[in-house]
């Protein structure tokens, strides 16, 4: 295992890490490692949360994408007359 030293940690970040460590009754080091693992998608339980909000945001089908591309195609055309 390697050691990482962080400099210039913002006071709000420092306070929040310490709060979490105190609440979870773990060391600051262990808390910071857990937060980094979660932020990097490497948490121990391996749960992928990227799909959690698909029911709210939805997905586009290939037909939806084709319709959108057709409707917005004119936006990518440059009229040289407009730039004179």
Secondary structure, DSSP 8 states (H G I E B T S, - for coil): ----------HHHHHHHHHHHHHHT--HHHHHHHHHHHHTT--TT----TTTTHHHH----HHHHHHHHHHHGGGG---GGGG-
